[in-house]
């Protein structure tokens, strides 16, 4: 999941975490209007995540493909 929220909500988020002990993001976000945006994963997943050495190798392959 990727989320973008206005900085002006930082106090509300802190209060939810500290004062209300909310740990599930959907409990907090349910208080606000949400918009869902779809991203194409073609030609490359814009949220590609590299956690392991083999993921980094895959990232190099993808970059080479994009560079053409």
Secondary structure, DSSP 4 states (H G I P E B T S, - for coil): ------GGGHHHHHHHHHTS----HHHHHTTS---------SSS-TT----SHHHHHHHHHHHHHHH-
